[in-house]
């Protein structure tokens, strides 16, 4: 049992790799009220464990449900729920969430909170149906943006069932200034005088780096001194590398993204779907102007022409044009970057965790 006066809470995720949703767990863990909540994390995919050390450094116990054979993970989750007697389970991905809802029936089962990180259109048909059929088992839902909240189906009565929480990045201690810029460029093998565009994200169809590469090829034809840094890994890496032309650096999956942001001049995301990406909030907190697609929650934190530019998804011409405006105009970059830094003051990871814990308290009082 948990210590007297504390509720034992399980955060349930598919994996703990270096994705935005997973990084949010680490950020929130560092600001959790440990006098009220004893946080543990369980995850399904054993090969996605890059953030386990960071969670354990934050005092969070982790449980891997996967292993061989991985199909037994729901049974292992059931064992864990019975053994640890959680007062509340907070799920962060749809498939583990469905399992938790099905395994938590009964008067002594834990309360259920779910964070929706993505618009429902992103889910495969089977996932969407499983979600829909079990969603009313949630006691409360947290959505990472208003755009995500608007896609949630099978709503329950009560205006407070869905709470929108804009999470913030945790960049405390990230290097800044000329020395950090020089170090980041040296790490990436970039010239000191290049104008550098950067993107961060898994190399998947959702992120659509193919459109970004097409846009960058158009831009570089007009501005040959520009460079593009692609930070991330994923199933499309080989295909994207084959499409990349001169001036593109593939940096892979990195644990030091905040430090590398110091070496960029412009940030971009070419995503076709998003909830509210941590990478964009990190870039804005680093004082970078951004060019991102008008999808998901991104228009909720970036105003077109104020902190950067919004462009349609899947449009390399529009993306190249907006990026070119910034790469060609240092004063514009400085002005929009300063505005991005000012807007980022509203991104408060500690406040986000407090809002989530307020949801916990409301649910546990019922």
C-alpha positions in Angstrom: 0.0 0.0 0.0 1.1 3.6 -0.5 2.2 5.7 2.4 -0.5 7.2 4.7 -2.1 10.3 3.2 -0.8 9.5 -0.3 -2.6 8.0 -3.3 -0.6 5.6 -5.4 -1.0 6.6 -9.1 0.0 4.6 -12.1 0.9 6.4 -15.3 0.3 4.0 -18.2 2.1 4.4 -21.6 2.8 2.4 -24.7 6.5 3.1 -24.5 9.1 5.4 -22.9 11.0 6.4 -26.0 12.0 10.0 -26.9 8.6 11.1 -28.2 6.8 14.2 -27.2 4.1 12.5 -25.1 6.6 10.4 -23.3 8.8 13.5 -22.5 5.7 15.1 -21.0 5.7 12.2 -18.4 9.3 13.1 -17.4 8.5 16.8 -17.2 5.4 16.3 -15.1 7.1 13.8 -12.8 9.7 16.4 -11.9 6.8 18.7 -10.6 4.5 16.1 -9.1 3.3 16.7 -5.5 4.9 13.7 -3.9 3.3 14.6 -0.5 -0.1 13.7 -2.0 0.7 11.2 -4.8 3.1 8.3 -5.2 3.7 8.1 -8.9 4.7 4.9 -10.8 4.9 4.3 -14.5 4.2 1.2 -16.5 4.9 0.8 -20.2 4.3 -2.0 -22.8 7.2 -1.9 -25.3 10.5 -2.9 -23.7 12.7 -1.6 -26.6 11.3 1.9 -26.0 12.9 2.6 -22.7 15.2 5.7 -23.3 13.4 7.8 -20.7 13.4 5.2 -17.9 16.6 6.6 -16.3 15.1 10.2 -16.3 12.0 9.0 -14.6 13.8 7.0 -12.0 16.1 10.0 -11.4 12.8 11.9 -10.6 11.9 9.3 -8.0 9.4 7.4 -10.2 9.3 3.6 -10.1 8.9 2.0 -13.6 7.4 -1.3 -14.6 7.9 -2.9 -18.1 4.9 -4.9 -19.1 6.4 -6.2 -22.3 9.1 -8.7 -22.9 8.7 -12.0 -24.6 6.0 -12.9 -25.4 4.7 -9.4 -25.6 1.1 -10.5 -26.1 1.0 -11.3 -22.4 1.3 -7.6 -21.4 -2.5 -7.2 -20.5 -2.1 -10.1 -18.1 1.0 -8.5 -16.6 -0.9 -5.3 -16.2 -3.7 -7.1 -14.4 -1.1 -8.6 -12.0 0.4 -5.2 -11.4 -3.0 -3.6 -10.7 -3.8 -6.3 -8.2 -0.4 -6.2 -6.5 0.1 -2.5 -6.2 -3.5 -1.5 -5.5 -3.4 1.9 -7.3 -6.0 4.5 -6.3 -5.9 6.0 -9.8 -4.6 4.9 -13.2 -3.7 7.7 -15.7 -3.4 6.4 -19.2 -1.5 8.1 -22.0 -2.0 6.0 -25.1 -5.2 4.5 -26.5 -4.4 0.7 -26.5 -3.0 0.6 -23.0 -5.9 2.8 -21.9 -8.5 0.3 -23.4 -6.8 -2.5 -21.5 -6.9 -0.5 -18.2 -10.6 0.3 -18.6 -11.4 -3.4 -19.2 -9.3 -4.6 -16.3 -10.5 -2.1 -13.8 -14.1 -3.1 -13.3 -15.4 -3.6 -9.8 -16.2 -1.5 -6.8 -12.6 -1.6 -5.6 -11.0 -0.8 -9.0 -8.9 2.4 -9.4 -10.3 5.6 -10.7 -9.4 6.2 -14.4 -8.0 9.4 -16.0 -6.9 9.5 -19.6 -4.8 12.1 -21.4 -5.7 12.5 -25.1 -2.5 13.5 -27.0 -3.8 13.2 -30.5 -6.8 14.0 -32.6 -9.0 11.0 -33.1 -8.7 11.1 -36.9 -5.2 9.8 -36.4 -6.2 6.5 -34.9 -6.7 3.4 -36.9 -10.3 2.2 -37.3 -9.9 -0.7 -34.8 -8.3 1.6 -32.2 -10.9 4.2 -32.7 -13.7 1.7 -32.1 -12.1 0.2 -29.1 -11.6 3.7 -27.7 -15.2 4.6 -28.4 -16.7 1.5 -26.8 -14.7 1.9 -23.6 -14.3 5.6 -23.3 -17.1 6.3 -20.9 -15.2 4.2 -18.3 -12.9 7.2 -17.8 -13.7 9.2 -14.8 -12.1 12.2 -16.4 -10.2 13.1 -19.6 -7.3 15.6 -20.1 -6.8 16.9 -23.6 -3.5 18.6 -24.6 -5.3 21.2 -26.8 -8.8 22.5 -27.6 -8.4 21.0 -31.1 -7.8 17.5 -29.6 -10.8 18.0 -27.1 -13.1 18.8 -30.0 -12.4 15.4 -31.6 -13.3 13.3 -28.6 -16.4 11.2 -29.1 -18.6 9.4 -26.6 -18.7 12.3 -24.3 -20.2 12.0 -20.8 -22.6 14.4 -19.1 -20.9 17.1 -17.2 -18.9 20.1 -18.5 -15.9 19.2 -16.4 -15.4 15.7 -17.8 -12.8 17.0 -20.4 -10.1 19.4 -19.1 -7.8 21.1 -21.6 -4.2 21.4 -20.2 -1.5 23.1 -22.3 1.6 21.3 -21.1 4.9 23.1 -21.1 8.5 22.1 -21.7 11.0 21.8 -19.0 14.2 23.5 -20.3 15.7 24.4 -16.9 19.5 24.3 -17.3 19.5 24.2 -21.1 22.5 26.2 -22.4 21.9 29.5 -24.2 24.0 32.3 -25.7 26.9 32.4 -28.3 28.9 29.6 -26.7 25.9 27.3 -26.7 25.2 28.2 -30.3 28.8 27.4 -31.3 28.8 24.1 -29.4 25.5 23.0 -31.0 26.8 23.7 -34.5 30.1 22.0 -33.8 28.2 18.9 -32.5 26.0 18.9 -35.7 28.9 19.7 -38.1 27.3 22.9 -39.3 29.2 26.0 -40.5 29.2 28.9 -38.1 27.7 31.3 -40.6 25.0 29.1 -42.1 21.3 29.9 -41.6 20.0 26.7 -40.1 16.4 25.4 -40.1 15.7 22.6 -37.7 12.9 20.1 -37.0 12.3 17.5 -34.2 10.1 14.5 -34.5 9.8 10.8 -35.2 10.3 10.0 -38.8 6.8 8.8 -39.5 4.0 9.6 -42.1 2.2 11.8 -39.5 5.2 14.2 -39.3 5.5 14.3 -43.1 9.2 15.2 -43.3 8.9 14.3 -47.0 7.1 17.6 -47.6 9.7 19.4 -45.6 12.5 18.0 -47.7 10.7 19.0 -50.9 10.2 22.5 -49.5 13.9 22.8 -48.4 15.1 21.7 -51.9 13.1 24.7 -53.4 14.5 27.0 -50.7 18.1 26.0 -51.1 17.9 26.5 -54.8 17.4 30.2 -54.0 19.4 30.4 -50.8 22.3 27.9 -51.1 23.7 29.0 -47.7 20.9 27.4 -45.7 21.0 24.1 -43.9 18.3 21.7 -42.6 18.7 19.6 -39.4 16.4 16.7 -39.0 16.4 15.4 -35.4 14.6 12.1 -34.8 14.4 8.5 -35.9 11.7 6.2 -37.2 10.6 3.8 -39.9 10.9 6.3 -42.8 14.5 7.2 -42.1 16.0 5.3 -45.1 13.4 6.7 -47.5 13.8 10.2 -46.3 17.6 10.0 -46.5 17.2 8.9 -50.1 15.1 12.0 -50.9 17.4 14.5 -49.1 19.7 16.7 -51.2 22.6 18.9 -50.2 22.6 20.7 -46.9 20.4 18.2 -45.0 21.8 16.8 -41.7 20.1 13.7 -40.1 21.0 13.9 -36.4 19.1 10.8 -35.3 17.2 10.5 -32.0 18.9 12.7 -29.4 18.8 13.1 -25.6 20.1 16.7 -25.9 17.5 18.4 -28.0 17.3 21.5 -25.8 21.1 22.0 -26.3 20.8 21.5 -30.0 18.0 24.1 -30.4 20.6 26.7 -29.5 22.3 26.1 -32.9 19.2 26.8 -35.0 17.9 30.0 -36.5 14.4 28.7 -37.5 12.2 25.8 -36.3 9.7 24.0 -38.4 7.2 21.2 -38.3 5.5 19.8 -41.4 3.1 17.6 -39.6 -0.2 16.4 -41.1 -1.6 15.7 -37.6 -0.7 16.9 -34.2 -2.1 17.3 -30.7 0.2 20.0 -29.3 3.8 19.1 -29.9 6.3 19.5 -27.1 9.0 20.2 -29.8 7.2 23.4 -30.8 6.9 24.7 -27.3 10.6 23.9 -26.7 11.5 25.8 -29.8 9.4 28.8 -28.7 10.9 28.7 -25.2 14.3 28.8 -26.9 13.4 32.0 -28.7 13.1 30.5 -32.1 10.7 31.7 -34.8 8.8 28.8 -36.2 7.0 27.7 -39.4 4.5 25.0 -38.7 1.4 23.5 -40.3 -2.0 24.7 -39.3 -3.1 21.5 -37.6 -4.1 20.3 -34.2 -3.3 22.6 -31.3 -0.4 24.5 -33.0 -2.6 27.5 -33.9 -3.5 27.8 -30.2 0.0 28.7 -29.2 1.4 30.3 -32.4 -0.2 33.3 -34.1 0.4 33.6 -37.8 2.8 36.4 -38.5 3.5 37.0 -34.7 5.7 34.2 -33.4 6.2 32.6 -36.8 4.0 31.4 -39.7 1.3 28.9 -40.2 1.0 27.0 -43.5 -1.3 24.3 -44.9 -0.2 20.7 -44.4 1.2 18.9 -47.4 2.1 22.1 -49.3 5.9 22.3 -50.0 5.5 25.6 -51.9 3.8 27.4 -49.0 6.3 25.9 -46.6 9.3 26.9 -48.7 7.9 30.4 -49.0 7.3 30.9 -45.3 10.7 29.4 -44.4 12.4 31.6 -47.1 10.9 34.8 -45.5 12.6 34.0 -42.3 15.9 32.7 -43.6 16.3 35.8 -45.8 15.6 38.3 -43.1 17.6 38.3 -39.8 15.6 41.2 -38.3 12.3 39.4 -38.9 13.8 36.3 -37.3 14.8 38.3 -34.2 11.4 40.0 -33.9 9.4 36.8 -34.2 11.8 34.9 -32.0 11.5 37.5 -29.3 7.7 37.3 -29.6 7.9 33.5 -29.4 10.0 33.7 -26.2 7.5 36.1 -24.7 4.5 33.8 -25.6 6.4 30.8 -24.1 6.1 32.4 -20.6 2.5 31.0 -20.6 3.9 27.5 -21.0 4.1 26.3 -17.4 4.9 22.6 -16.8 4.5 23.0 -13.1 1.2 24.7 -13.6 0.1 21.9 -16.0 1.0 19.3 -13.4 -1.0 21.2 -10.8 -4.0 21.3 -13.1 -3.7 17.5 -13.7 -3.5 16.9 -9.9 -6.6 19.0 -9.5 -8.4 16.6 -11.8 -7.0 13.7 -9.7 -8.4 15.3 -6.5 -11.9 15.9 -8.1 -12.0 12.3 -9.3 -10.9 10.8 -6.0 -13.4 12.8 -4.1 -16.4 11.3 -6.0 
